[in-house]
Amino acid sequence: MAWIKTISEEEADGEVFNLYADLLAPWGGVDNILKIHSLHPESLKAHIHLYKTVMYGKSPLKRPDREMIAVVVSAANRCHY
């Protein structure tokens, strides 16, 4: 759970509603790591762009290597994701 105010899926409208529609996880909601940007949709769009660039953009690193780096960084940061 995020420690900052977020907009839930049920409360979302306008641009946030539209962004959430594209971000629904398999469990039927939007991950908290994305919802922390809900008060500022431009930062949510930037977060998505950065993630897609890092994980899918042109790079000498293969996708599994990128995922492993993300796991190690998350573990080092004691992240529950």
PDB file as gemmi writes it, atoms N, CA and C in Angstrom:
CRYST1    1.000    1.000    1.000  90.00  90.00  90.00 P 1                      
ATOM      1  N   MET A   1       0.835  -1.184   0.000  1.00  0.00           N  
ATOM      2  CA  MET A   1       0.000   0.000   0.000  1.00  0.00           C  
ATOM      3  C   MET A   1       0.877   1.243   0.000  1.00  0.00           C  
ATOM      4  N   ALA A   2       0.553   2.179  -0.844  1.00  0.00           N  
ATOM      5  CA  ALA A   2       1.310   3.427  -0.920  1.00  0.00           C  
ATOM      6  C   ALA A   2       1.042   4.277   0.315  1.00  0.00           C  
ATOM      7  N   TRP A   3       2.025   5.040   0.727  1.00  0.00           N  
ATOM      8  CA  TRP A   3       1.886   5.911   1.899  1.00  0.00           C  
ATOM      9  C   TRP A   3       1.431   7.308   1.512  1.00  0.00           C  
ATOM     10  N   ILE A   4       1.274   7.548   0.254  1.00  0.00           N  
ATOM     11  CA  ILE A   4       0.808   8.851  -0.200  1.00  0.00           C  
ATOM     12  C   ILE A   4      -0.598   8.700  -0.763  1.00  0.00           C  
ATOM     13  N   LYS A   5      -1.306   9.802  -0.855  1.00  0.00           N  
ATOM     14  CA  LYS A   5      -2.673   9.745  -1.376  1.00  0.00           C  
ATOM     15  C   LYS A   5      -2.643   9.284  -2.828  1.00  0.00           C  
ATOM     16  N   THR A   6      -3.538   8.376  -3.131  1.00  0.00           N  
ATOM     17  CA  THR A   6      -3.681   7.893  -4.505  1.00  0.00           C  
ATOM     18  C   THR A   6      -5.157   7.898  -4.883  1.00  0.00           C  
ATOM     19  N   ILE A   7      -5.399   7.798  -6.158  1.00  0.00           N  
ATOM     20  CA  ILE A   7      -6.761   7.698  -6.676  1.00  0.00           C  
ATOM     21  C   ILE A   7      -7.015   6.226  -6.984  1.00  0.00           C  
ATOM     22  N   SER A   8      -8.047   5.672  -6.362  1.00  0.00           N  
ATOM     23  CA  SER A   8      -8.375   4.261  -6.596  1.00  0.00           C  
ATOM     24  C   SER A   8      -8.989   4.095  -7.987  1.00  0.00           C  
ATOM     25  N   GLU A   9      -9.078   2.847  -8.408  1.00  0.00           N  
ATOM     26  CA  GLU A   9      -9.694   2.547  -9.698  1.00  0.00           C  
ATOM     27  C   GLU A   9     -11.145   3.029  -9.723  1.00  0.00           C  
ATOM     28  N   GLU A  10     -11.848   2.879  -8.607  1.00  0.00           N  
ATOM     29  CA  GLU A  10     -13.249   3.280  -8.525  1.00  0.00           C  
ATOM     30  C   GLU A  10     -13.430   4.801  -8.558  1.00  0.00           C  
ATOM     31  N   GLU A  11     -12.455   5.545  -8.057  1.00  0.00           N  
ATOM     32  CA  GLU A  11     -12.528   7.012  -8.013  1.00  0.00           C  
ATOM     33  C   GLU A  11     -12.007   7.680  -9.289  1.00  0.00           C  
ATOM     34  N   ALA A  12     -11.291   6.937 -10.095  1.00  0.00           N  
ATOM     35  CA  ALA A  12     -10.621   7.520 -11.265  1.00  0.00           C  
ATOM     36  C   ALA A  12     -11.629   8.030 -12.287  1.00  0.00           C  
ATOM     37  N   ASP A  13     -11.294   9.179 -12.864  1.00  0.00           N  
ATOM     38  CA  ASP A  13     -12.080   9.704 -13.966  1.00  0.00           C  
ATOM     39  C   ASP A  13     -11.147  10.424 -14.927  1.00  0.00           C  
ATOM     40  N   GLY A  14     -11.668  10.814 -16.062  1.00  0.00           N  
ATOM     41  CA  GLY A  14     -10.892  11.562 -17.044  1.00  0.00           C  
ATOM     42  C   GLY A  14      -9.635  10.838 -17.482  1.00  0.00           C  
ATOM     43  N   GLU A  15      -8.532  11.577 -17.503  1.00  0.00           N  
ATOM     44  CA  GLU A  15      -7.262  11.040 -17.991  1.00  0.00           C  
ATOM     45  C   GLU A  15      -6.762   9.874 -17.136  1.00  0.00           C  
ATOM     46  N   VAL A  16      -6.925   9.979 -15.811  1.00  0.00           N  
ATOM     47  CA  VAL A  16      -6.477   8.892 -14.931  1.00  0.00           C  
ATOM     48  C   VAL A  16      -7.282   7.621 -15.220  1.00  0.00           C  
ATOM     49  N   PHE A  17      -8.579   7.759 -15.407  1.00  0.00           N  
ATOM     50  CA  PHE A  17      -9.426   6.605 -15.755  1.00  0.00           C  
ATOM     51  C   PHE A  17      -8.918   5.945 -17.028  1.00  0.00           C  
ATOM     52  N   ASN A  18      -8.621   6.749 -18.042  1.00  0.00           N  
ATOM     53  CA  ASN A  18      -8.144   6.212 -19.323  1.00  0.00           C  
ATOM     54  C   ASN A  18      -6.786   5.524 -19.173  1.00  0.00           C  
ATOM     55  N   LEU A  19      -5.895   6.116 -18.391  1.00  0.00           N  
ATOM     56  CA  LEU A  19      -4.593   5.495 -18.161  1.00  0.00           C  
ATOM     57  C   LEU A  19      -4.756   4.180 -17.399  1.00  0.00           C  
ATOM     58  N   TYR A  20      -5.569   4.200 -16.358  1.00  0.00           N  
ATOM     59  CA  TYR A  20      -5.815   2.986 -15.584  1.00  0.00           C  
ATOM     60  C   TYR A  20      -6.363   1.867 -16.466  1.00  0.00           C  
ATOM     61  N   ALA A  21      -7.226   2.200 -17.397  1.00  0.00           N  
ATOM     62  CA  ALA A  21      -7.820   1.179 -18.271  1.00  0.00           C  
ATOM     63  C   ALA A  21      -6.743   0.396 -19.013  1.00  0.00           C  
ATOM     64  N   ASP A  22      -5.651   1.070 -19.359  1.00  0.00           N  
ATOM     65  CA  ASP A  22      -4.554   0.417 -20.073  1.00  0.00           C  
ATOM     66  C   ASP A  22      -3.585  -0.294 -19.134  1.00  0.00           C  
ATOM     67  N   LEU A  23      -3.706  -0.047 -17.825  1.00  0.00           N  
ATOM     68  CA  LEU A  23      -2.727  -0.561 -16.864  1.00  0.00           C  
ATOM     69  C   LEU A  23      -3.264  -1.649 -15.946  1.00  0.00           C  
ATOM     70  N   LEU A  24      -4.471  -2.111 -16.197  1.00  0.00           N  
ATOM     71  CA  LEU A  24      -5.045  -3.138 -15.323  1.00  0.00           C  
ATOM     72  C   LEU A  24      -4.173  -4.385 -15.331  1.00  0.00           C  
ATOM     73  N   ALA A  25      -3.812  -4.837 -14.145  1.00  0.00           N  
ATOM     74  CA  ALA A  25      -3.014  -6.049 -13.992  1.00  0.00           C  
ATOM     75  C   ALA A  25      -3.917  -7.273 -14.102  1.00  0.00           C  
ATOM     76  N   PRO A  26      -3.333  -8.447 -14.260  1.00  0.00           N  
ATOM     77  CA  PRO A  26      -4.148  -9.666 -14.363  1.00  0.00           C  
ATOM     78  C   PRO A  26      -5.106  -9.873 -13.182  1.00  0.00           C  
ATOM     79  N   TRP A  27      -4.768  -9.320 -12.041  1.00  0.00           N  
ATOM     80  CA  TRP A  27      -5.641  -9.477 -10.860  1.00  0.00           C  
ATOM     81  C   TRP A  27      -6.815  -8.499 -10.873  1.00  0.00           C  
ATOM     82  N   GLY A  28      -6.882  -7.619 -11.877  1.00  0.00           N  
ATOM     83  CA  GLY A  28      -8.040  -6.747 -12.060  1.00  0.00           C  
ATOM     84  C   GLY A  28      -7.907  -5.341 -11.534  1.00  0.00           C  
ATOM     85  N   GLY A  29      -6.736  -4.971 -11.031  1.00  0.00           N  
ATOM     86  CA  GLY A  29      -6.519  -3.616 -10.528  1.00  0.00           C  
ATOM     87  C   GLY A  29      -5.235  -3.032 -11.080  1.00  0.00           C  
ATOM     88  N   VAL A  30      -4.900  -1.828 -10.604  1.00  0.00           N  
ATOM     89  CA  VAL A  30      -3.669  -1.144 -11.019  1.00  0.00           C  
ATOM     90  C   VAL A  30      -2.659  -1.278  -9.883  1.00  0.00           C  
ATOM     91  N   ASP A  31      -1.441  -1.657 -10.207  1.00  0.00           N  
ATOM     92  CA  ASP A  31      -0.401  -1.817  -9.197  1.00  0.00           C  
ATOM     93  C   ASP A  31      -0.131  -0.500  -8.468  1.00  0.00           C  
ATOM     94  N   ASN A  32       0.120  -0.602  -7.162  1.00  0.00           N  
ATOM     95  CA  ASN A  32       0.369   0.593  -6.356  1.00  0.00           C  
ATOM     96  C   ASN A  32       1.559   1.404  -6.857  1.00  0.00           C  
ATOM     97  N   ILE A  33       2.570   0.719  -7.409  1.00  0.00           N  
ATOM     98  CA  ILE A  33       3.745   1.434  -7.915  1.00  0.00           C  
ATOM     99  C   ILE A  33       3.355   2.412  -9.022  1.00  0.00           C  
ATOM    100  N   LEU A  34       2.251   2.151  -9.705  1.00  0.00           N  
ATOM    101  CA  LEU A  34       1.743   3.066 -10.727  1.00  0.00           C  
ATOM    102  C   LEU A  34       0.749   4.064 -10.135  1.00  0.00           C  
ATOM    103  N   LYS A  35      -0.059   3.609  -9.185  1.00  0.00           N  
ATOM    104  CA  LYS A  35      -1.072   4.494  -8.587  1.00  0.00           C  
ATOM    105  C   LYS A  35      -0.463   5.654  -7.818  1.00  0.00           C  
ATOM    106  N   ILE A  36       0.807   5.525  -7.392  1.00  0.00           N  
ATOM    107  CA  ILE A  36       1.408   6.649  -6.667  1.00  0.00           C  
ATOM    108  C   ILE A  36       1.512   7.896  -7.536  1.00  0.00           C  
ATOM    109  N   HIS A  37       1.371   7.724  -8.844  1.00  0.00           N  
ATOM    110  CA  HIS A  37       1.412   8.858  -9.770  1.00  0.00           C  
ATOM    111  C   HIS A  37       0.021   9.396 -10.097  1.00  0.00           C  
ATOM    112  N   SER A  38      -1.008   8.851  -9.495  1.00  0.00           N  
ATOM    113  CA  SER A  38      -2.375   9.156  -9.927  1.00  0.00           C  
ATOM    114  C   SER A  38      -2.772  10.620  -9.768  1.00  0.00           C  
ATOM    115  N   LEU A  39      -2.132  11.338  -8.865  1.00  0.00           N  
ATOM    116  CA  LEU A  39      -2.456  12.759  -8.705  1.00  0.00           C  
ATOM    117  C   LEU A  39      -1.784  13.624  -9.765  1.00  0.00           C  
ATOM    118  N   HIS A  40      -0.869  13.032 -10.518  1.00  0.00           N  
ATOM    119  CA  HIS A  40      -0.148  13.767 -11.561  1.00  0.00           C  
ATOM    120  C   HIS A  40       0.008  12.857 -12.778  1.00  0.00           C  
ATOM    121  N   PRO A  41      -1.003  12.804 -13.642  1.00  0.00           N  
ATOM    122  CA  PRO A  41      -0.983  11.873 -14.779  1.00  0.00           C  
ATOM    123  C   PRO A  41       0.254  11.978 -15.666  1.00  0.00           C  
ATOM    124  N   GLU A  42       0.850  13.169 -15.782  1.00  0.00           N  
ATOM    125  CA  GLU A  42       2.050  13.298 -16.619  1.00  0.00           C  
ATOM    126  C   GLU A  42       3.196  12.469 -16.059  1.00  0.00           C  
ATOM    127  N   SER A  43       3.319  12.396 -14.723  1.00  0.00           N  
ATOM    128  CA  SER A  43       4.385  11.569 -14.147  1.00  0.00           C  
ATOM    129  C   SER A  43       4.075  10.090 -14.342  1.00  0.00           C  
ATOM    130  N   LEU A  44       2.798   9.721 -14.340  1.00  0.00           N  
ATOM    131  CA  LEU A  44       2.418   8.331 -14.616  1.00  0.00           C  
ATOM    132  C   LEU A  44       2.823   7.962 -16.037  1.00  0.00           C  
ATOM    133  N   LYS A  45       2.547   8.844 -16.978  1.00  0.00           N  
ATOM    134  CA  LYS A  45       2.942   8.582 -18.370  1.00  0.00           C  
ATOM    135  C   LYS A  45       4.456   8.482 -18.494  1.00  0.00           C  
ATOM    136  N   ALA A  46       5.185   9.336 -17.780  1.00  0.00           N  
ATOM    137  CA  ALA A  46       6.652   9.297 -17.822  1.00  0.00           C  
ATOM    138  C   ALA A  46       7.177   7.998 -17.207  1.00  0.00           C  
ATOM    139  N   HIS A  47       6.563   7.554 -16.124  1.00  0.00           N  
ATOM    140  CA  HIS A  47       6.960   6.300 -15.483  1.00  0.00           C  
ATOM    141  C   HIS A  47       6.792   5.133 -16.459  1.00  0.00           C  
ATOM    142  N   ILE A  48       5.659   5.084 -17.126  1.00  0.00           N  
ATOM    143  CA  ILE A  48       5.383   4.015 -18.088  1.00  0.00           C  
ATOM    144  C   ILE A  48       6.389   4.062 -19.236  1.00  0.00           C  
ATOM    145  N   HIS A  49       6.657   5.263 -19.729  1.00  0.00           N  
ATOM    146  CA  HIS A  49       7.619   5.419 -20.829  1.00  0.00           C  
ATOM    147  C   HIS A  49       9.013   4.952 -20.399  1.00  0.00           C  
ATOM    148  N   LEU A  50       9.439   5.356 -19.196  1.00  0.00           N  
ATOM    149  CA  LEU A  50      10.752   4.941 -18.701  1.00  0.00           C  
ATOM    150  C   LEU A  50      10.817   3.421 -18.570  1.00  0.00           C  
ATOM    151  N   TYR A  51       9.792   2.823 -17.973  1.00  0.00           N  
ATOM    152  CA  TYR A  51       9.770   1.368 -17.800  1.00  0.00           C  
ATOM    153  C   TYR A  51       9.860   0.657 -19.148  1.00  0.00           C  
ATOM    154  N   LYS A  52       9.053   1.076 -20.102  1.00  0.00           N  
ATOM    155  CA  LYS A  52       9.057   0.416 -21.415  1.00  0.00           C  
ATOM    156  C   LYS A  52      10.397   0.589 -22.115  1.00  0.00           C  
ATOM    157  N   THR A  53      11.014   1.759 -21.966  1.00  0.00           N  
ATOM    158  CA  THR A  53      12.317   2.005 -22.582  1.00  0.00           C  
ATOM    159  C   THR A  53      13.385   1.117 -21.958  1.00  0.00           C  
ATOM    160  N   VAL A  54      13.399   1.049 -20.632  1.00  0.00           N  
ATOM    161  CA  VAL A  54      14.412   0.253 -19.939  1.00  0.00           C  
ATOM    162  C   VAL A  54      14.221  -1.242 -20.198  1.00  0.00           C  
ATOM    163  N   MET A  55      12.988  -1.700 -20.179  1.00  0.00           N  
ATOM    164  CA  MET A  55      12.743  -3.134 -20.289  1.00  0.00           C  
ATOM    165  C   MET A  55      12.649  -3.637 -21.733  1.00  0.00           C  
ATOM    166  N   TYR A  56      12.218  -2.787 -22.651  1.00  0.00           N  
ATOM    167  CA  TYR A  56      11.978  -3.243 -24.023  1.00  0.00           C  
ATOM    168  C   TYR A  56      12.782  -2.485 -25.086  1.00  0.00           C  
ATOM    169  N   GLY A  57      13.432  -1.391 -24.716  1.00  0.00           N  
ATOM    170  CA  GLY A  57      14.161  -0.584 -25.685  1.00  0.00           C  
ATOM    171  C   GLY A  57      15.423  -1.278 -26.187  1.00  0.00           C  
ATOM    172  N   LYS A  58      16.000  -0.706 -27.214  1.00  0.00           N  
ATOM    173  CA  LYS A  58      17.221  -1.253 -27.799  1.00  0.00           C  
ATOM    174  C   LYS A  58      18.325  -1.254 -26.748  1.00  0.00           C  
ATOM    175  N   SER A  59      18.988  -2.397 -26.604  1.00  0.00           N  
ATOM    176  CA  SER A  59      20.028  -2.552 -25.590  1.00  0.00           C  
ATOM    177  C   SER A  59      20.813  -3.826 -25.873  1.00  0.00           C  
ATOM    178  N   PRO A  60      22.082  -3.861 -25.471  1.00  0.00           N  
ATOM    179  CA  PRO A  60      22.821  -5.116 -25.597  1.00  0.00           C  
ATOM    180  C   PRO A  60      22.370  -6.154 -24.555  1.00  0.00           C  
ATOM    181  N   LEU A  61      21.618  -5.726 -23.551  1.00  0.00           N  
ATOM    182  CA  LEU A  61      21.124  -6.651 -22.534  1.00  0.00           C  
ATOM    183  C   LEU A  61      19.859  -7.352 -23.015  1.00  0.00           C  
ATOM    184  N   LYS A  62      19.813  -8.653 -22.815  1.00  0.00           N  
ATOM    185  CA  LYS A  62      18.624  -9.420 -23.152  1.00  0.00           C  
ATOM    186  C   LYS A  62      17.554  -9.178 -22.089  1.00  0.00           C  
ATOM    187  N   ARG A  63      16.308  -9.432 -22.433  1.00  0.00           N  
ATOM    188  CA  ARG A  63      15.188  -9.193 -21.517  1.00  0.00           C  
ATOM    189  C   ARG A  63      15.338  -9.940 -20.191  1.00  0.00           C  
ATOM    190  N   PRO A  64      15.721 -11.223 -20.195  1.00  0.00           N  
ATOM    191  CA  PRO A  64      15.895 -11.915 -18.903  1.00  0.00           C  
ATOM    192  C   PRO A  64      16.952 -11.253 -18.011  1.00  0.00           C  
ATOM    193  N   ASP A  65      18.016 -10.727 -18.625  1.00  0.00           N  
ATOM    194  CA  ASP A  65      19.047 -10.033 -17.855  1.00  0.00           C  
ATOM    195  C   ASP A  65      18.485  -8.757 -17.225  1.00  0.00           C  
ATOM    196  N   ARG A  66      17.658  -8.049 -17.963  1.00  0.00           N  
ATOM    197  CA  ARG A  66      17.040  -6.838 -17.435  1.00  0.00           C  
ATOM    198  C   ARG A  66      16.136  -7.171 -16.253  1.00  0.00           C  
ATOM    199  N   GLU A  67      15.377  -8.259 -16.380  1.00  0.00           N  
ATOM    200  CA  GLU A  67      14.491  -8.685 -15.292  1.00  0.00           C  
ATOM    201  C   GLU A  67      15.301  -9.052 -14.052  1.00  0.00           C  
ATOM    202  N   MET A  68      16.411  -9.750 -14.242  1.00  0.00           N  
ATOM    203  CA  MET A  68      17.244 -10.130 -13.098  1.00  0.00           C  
ATOM    204  C   MET A  68      17.846  -8.910 -12.411  1.00  0.00           C  
ATOM    205  N   ILE A  69      18.253  -7.925 -13.173  1.00  0.00           N  
ATOM    206  CA  ILE A  69      18.762  -6.686 -12.585  1.00  0.00           C  
ATOM    207  C   ILE A  69      17.669  -6.032 -11.756  1.00  0.00           C  
ATOM    208  N   ALA A  70      16.448  -6.000 -12.281  1.00  0.00           N  
ATOM    209  CA  ALA A  70      15.323  -5.410 -11.544  1.00  0.00           C  
ATOM    210  C   ALA A  70      15.067  -6.161 -10.244  1.00  0.00           C  
ATOM    211  N   VAL A  71      15.160  -7.485 -10.273  1.00  0.00           N  
ATOM    212  CA  VAL A  71      14.949  -8.286  -9.063  1.00  0.00           C  
ATOM    213  C   VAL A  71      16.023  -7.989  -8.025  1.00  0.00           C  
ATOM    214  N   VAL A  72      17.269  -7.924  -8.449  1.00  0.00           N  
ATOM    215  CA  VAL A  72      18.372  -7.652  -7.522  1.00  0.00           C  
ATOM    216  C   VAL A  72      18.235  -6.262  -6.910  1.00  0.00           C  
ATOM    217  N   VAL A  73      17.893  -5.266  -7.723  1.00  0.00           N  
ATOM    218  CA  VAL A  73      17.718  -3.912  -7.220  1.00  0.00           C  
ATOM    219  C   VAL A  73      16.545  -3.863  -6.223  1.00  0.00           C  
ATOM    220  N   SER A  74      15.444  -4.519  -6.560  1.00  0.00           N  
ATOM    221  CA  SER A  74      14.304  -4.562  -5.648  1.00  0.00           C  
ATOM    222  C   SER A  74      14.665  -5.215  -4.328  1.00  0.00           C  
ATOM    223  N   ALA A  75      15.410  -6.315  -4.392  1.00  0.00           N  
ATOM    224  CA  ALA A  75      15.829  -6.997  -3.158  1.00  0.00           C  
ATOM    225  C   ALA A  75      16.750  -6.104  -2.336  1.00  0.00           C  
ATOM    226  N   ALA A  76      17.698  -5.444  -2.986  1.00  0.00           N  
ATOM    227  CA  ALA A  76      18.610  -4.546  -2.274  1.00  0.00           C  
ATOM    228  C   ALA A  76      17.867  -3.390  -1.617  1.00  0.00           C  
ATOM    229  N   ASN A  77      16.769  -2.941  -2.243  1.00  0.00           N  
ATOM    230  CA  ASN A  77      15.971  -1.847  -1.708  1.00  0.00           C  
ATOM    231  C   ASN A  77      14.880  -2.339  -0.751  1.00  0.00           C  
ATOM    232  N   ARG A  78      14.861  -3.646  -0.503  1.00  0.00           N  
ATOM    233  CA  ARG A  78      13.834  -4.265   0.362  1.00  0.00           C  
ATOM    234  C   ARG A  78      12.434  -3.962  -0.134  1.00  0.00           C  
ATOM    235  N   CYS A  79      12.290  -3.983  -1.429  1.00  0.00           N  
ATOM    236  CA  CYS A  79      11.001  -3.716  -2.075  1.00  0.00           C  
ATOM    237  C   CYS A  79      10.172  -4.996  -2.080  1.00  0.00           C  
ATOM    238  N   HIS A  80       8.902  -4.879  -1.780  1.00  0.00           N  
ATOM    239  CA  HIS A  80       8.027  -6.044  -1.732  1.00  0.00           C  
ATOM    240  C   HIS A  80       7.496  -6.442  -3.098  1.00  0.00           C  
ATOM    241  N   TYR A  81       7.832  -5.701  -4.126  1.00  0.00           N  
ATOM    242  CA  TYR A  81       7.379  -6.067  -5.460  1.00  0.00           C  
ATOM    243  C   TYR A  81       8.309  -7.099  -6.009  1.00  0.00           C  
TER     244      TYR A  81                                                      
END                                                                             
